[in-house]
Amino acid sequence: MPTRRARTRDSKGHYVRTPDPDAAVEALKATINGDPPTAQFDQSAELSMRPDQRPEGAHEESSRERAARRAAEIMGHLEGALDEGTDELDLSGVQVPDGWTYEWKRKTVYGKEDPSYDTKLARTGWEAVPANRHPSMMPKGHRGEITREGLVLMERPKVITDRVKQIMYDRARGAVRLKEQQLNEGPPGTFERVDERGRPMVKVKTSHSPVVLPEVAIE
């Protein structure tokens, strides 16, 4: 009865058949005598020298291959990330969903959050924009919110935003009218604040001009 040939494992845990020692000796003698090696030794030698039969798709990525793949991913936006003077808060190139508005809202001040302000944002309809909707705005694989310099990108239905703007405008106009009324209703004995036709002479004029922000060095 032939003996069962032992099997060993290589460094990766795969079984490797070892050549038959007796067949190896006979093959060596045949080589010395000039005879062709036996078929049995050829088969054993072939099995021992055959490369590992890895399953398809089991290729282990080398360090160089991983570096090349990551470099290709970075190259797509490398130059844009190095542009000086780029406005990190510019939303002109962001595809805002139809019917919604985007705005940057305060997230932290000196690394600290403000729960009361977060509650106010929630009550007025603001919610954080998920990072997976705009993956180019955050590092690859990031989950959660889109943040910039202590700010978080938030969204709200456009109809709500328009309504809030109208309310704020009406409040501002009401404050101006109230001040005009107070100025035109002088106490008795003071100079007249109406013309000969009874029209108020006091007018509060308003103007709009751009606000110049001081330059702040960001390290």
C-alpha positions in Angstrom: 0.0 0.0 0.0 1.6 3.3 -1.0 2.3 5.8 1.7 0.3 9.0 1.7 2.4 12.0 0.8 2.6 14.7 3.5 1.3 18.2 2.8 2.5 21.4 4.3 1.3 25.0 4.4 3.1 27.9 2.9 3.3 31.4 4.5 -0.1 32.3 3.2 -1.8 29.2 4.6 -2.1 27.3 1.2 -1.4 23.6 1.1 1.7 22.7 -0.8 2.6 19.1 -1.8 6.2 18.2 -1.1 8.2 16.0 -3.6 8.6 12.3 -2.8 12.1 11.8 -1.3 12.5 8.4 -2.9 11.5 9.7 -6.3 14.0 12.6 -5.9 16.8 10.1 -5.2 15.9 8.0 -8.2 15.8 11.0 -10.4 19.2 12.1 -9.2 20.7 8.7 -9.9 19.1 8.7 -13.4 20.6 12.1 -14.1 24.0 10.9 -13.1 23.6 7.8 -15.3 22.3 9.8 -18.2 18.8 8.3 -18.0 15.7 10.6 -18.3 14.0 11.4 -15.0 11.0 9.4 -14.0 7.5 10.8 -14.6 6.7 10.5 -10.9 9.4 12.9 -10.0 8.5 15.3 -12.8 4.9 15.5 -11.4 6.2 16.0 -7.8 8.6 18.7 -8.9 6.0 20.4 -11.0 3.6 20.5 -8.0 6.3 21.9 -5.7 7.4 24.6 -8.2 3.9 25.6 -9.4 2.9 29.1 -8.3 0.1 29.6 -5.8 -3.3 29.3 -7.4 -5.1 32.3 -5.8 -8.7 32.8 -6.4 -9.6 35.5 -8.9 -9.8 39.0 -7.4 -7.6 38.1 -4.4 -4.7 40.2 -5.6 -3.1 42.1 -2.6 -2.5 45.7 -3.5 1.2 46.7 -3.1 2.3 49.9 -1.5 3.4 51.4 -4.9 0.0 50.5 -6.5 -1.9 52.0 -3.6 0.2 55.2 -3.9 -0.5 55.4 -7.6 -4.2 54.9 -7.2 -4.4 57.6 -4.4 -2.3 60.0 -6.5 -4.8 59.7 -9.4 -7.7 60.5 -7.1 -5.9 63.7 -5.7 -4.7 65.0 -9.1 -8.3 65.8 -10.2 -8.7 68.6 -7.7 -5.1 69.4 -6.6 -4.6 72.6 -8.6 -7.9 74.0 -7.5 -7.1 73.3 -3.8 -3.8 75.2 -4.1 -5.3 78.4 -5.7 -4.6 81.4 -3.5 -7.5 83.7 -2.8 -10.1 81.0 -3.3 -13.4 81.7 -1.5 -14.0 78.5 0.5 -17.6 79.7 1.3 -18.6 80.4 -2.4 -21.7 78.4 -3.3 -22.0 79.7 -6.8 -20.7 76.4 -8.2 -22.8 74.1 -5.9 -25.8 72.4 -7.4 -28.6 73.4 -5.0 -31.7 71.1 -5.2 -34.7 72.7 -6.8 -37.0 74.3 -4.3 -34.3 74.7 -1.6 -31.8 77.3 -0.4 -28.3 76.8 1.0 -26.6 79.0 3.6 -23.6 78.8 5.8 -24.5 78.9 9.5 -22.4 79.2 12.6 -21.3 75.8 14.0 -18.7 76.7 16.6 -17.0 79.8 18.0 -13.5 79.2 19.2 -14.3 75.5 19.0 -17.4 75.7 21.2 -20.9 75.1 20.1 -24.0 77.1 21.0 -27.0 74.8 21.8 -29.4 77.7 22.0 -28.4 79.0 18.5 -28.7 75.4 17.1 -32.3 75.3 18.5 -33.1 78.6 16.8 -31.8 77.3 13.5 -33.9 74.1 13.9 -37.1 76.2 14.7 -36.6 78.3 11.6 -36.3 75.2 9.4 -32.6 74.9 8.9 -31.0 71.4 8.6 -27.5 70.3 7.8 -26.7 69.3 4.2 -25.4 65.7 4.2 -21.9 65.4 2.9 -22.7 62.5 0.6 -24.8 64.8 -1.5 -21.7 66.9 -2.4 -18.7 64.5 -1.9 -16.3 66.9 -3.6 -16.8 69.4 -0.7 -15.3 67.2 2.0 -12.5 64.6 2.2 -13.3 61.2 0.6 -15.3 58.9 2.8 -16.4 61.7 5.1 -19.9 61.2 6.6 -22.0 63.8 8.3 -22.0 67.5 7.8 -20.2 69.9 5.4 -18.1 72.3 7.5 -15.8 75.3 6.8 -13.9 77.3 9.3 -16.5 76.9 12.1 -19.5 77.1 9.8 -21.8 74.3 8.6 -23.7 74.2 5.3 -27.5 74.1 5.9 -30.6 73.9 3.8 -34.2 75.1 4.0 -37.2 75.1 1.7 -37.1 78.2 -0.5 -40.6 79.2 0.3 -39.7 79.4 4.0 -36.6 81.5 3.2 -38.6 83.9 1.1 -41.2 84.3 3.8 -38.6 85.0 6.4 -37.0 87.7 4.2 -40.4 89.3 3.8 -41.0 89.3 7.5 -37.6 90.9 8.2 -38.2 93.5 5.5 -41.6 94.4 7.0 -40.1 94.7 10.4 -37.4 97.0 9.2 -39.9 99.3 7.3 -42.1 99.4 10.4 -39.2 100.5 12.5 -38.4 103.4 10.1 -42.0 104.5 10.0 -42.2 104.5 13.8 -39.1 106.6 14.1 -40.6 109.1 11.5 -43.8 109.3 13.5 -41.9 110.0 16.8 -39.9 112.8 15.2 -42.9 114.5 13.7 -44.9 114.4 16.9 -43.0 117.1 18.8 -44.1 118.3 22.3 -46.2 121.5 22.5 -44.3 124.8 22.0 -41.6 123.4 19.7 -41.2 124.4 16.1 -43.6 123.0 13.6 -42.8 119.7 12.0 -45.4 119.9 9.3 -45.5 122.2 6.3 -48.4 124.4 5.2 -50.2 121.5 3.7 -49.9 119.4 6.8 -47.3 117.0 5.4 -44.6 115.8 7.8 -41.3 117.7 7.3 -39.2 115.0 9.0 -38.0 112.3 6.7 -35.7 109.4 7.6 -33.6 108.6 4.6 -31.9 105.3 4.1 -29.1 104.2 1.9 -27.2 101.0 1.2 -23.5 100.6 0.8 -21.1 97.6 0.9 -19.6 96.7 4.2 -15.8 96.6 4.2 -14.5 93.6 6.3 -11.1 93.8 7.9 -8.5 91.4 6.6 -7.9 88.6 9.1 -4.8 86.4 8.7 -5.8 82.7 8.8 -3.0 80.3 9.8 
